[in-house]
Amino acid sequence: MARRKNSGKENLPAGDDGRTIVSMNVEGMPWYVPGETGDRQQGTENREQGTGGDGRRFELTREETRFFTWGALKAALLVVGAMCLGIVLFVLFCQFVWFR
C-alpha cells in the first residue's frame, strides 16, 4: 500500500484553512528572504479587491450605489444624533441637578 503524500493541511491548527492572506516576508524582519514571495500567495484563493468569490469583477448599478450611500448616511446620522442627544441631556442634568 502506497503512502499518501502529506499536503500539510493536517498539521494546521483548528480554523486555519492554509490560505495566505498577507505575506509576512517583509524587508527588515529577521526572517526576511529576498526574492521569496511565498508558495501560496499566487494561488486561486487570493483574489483582487473588487472581485467576487469566483474571480469575476462586479459593478454596482447607480440604484444600488444610491441605496448603499443612503444606508451609510442614515447610520452616521443616527450615531451623531445619539451623541448630540447625550450632550444635551448631560448639559440639562448639570444645569438642573448637579449645580443646584
Sequence and secondary structure as in RCSB ss.txt:
>XXXX:A:sequence
MARRKNSGKENLPAGDDGRTIVSMNVEGMPWYVPGETGDRQQGTENREQGTGGDGRRFELTREETRFFTWGALKA
ALLVVGAMCLGIVLFVLFCQFVWFR
>XXXX:A:secstr
       SGGGS TT     SS    TTSTT  TT   SSTTSTTS  TTB TTS B    HHHHHHHHHHHHHH
HHHHHHHHHHHHHHHHHHIIIIIT 
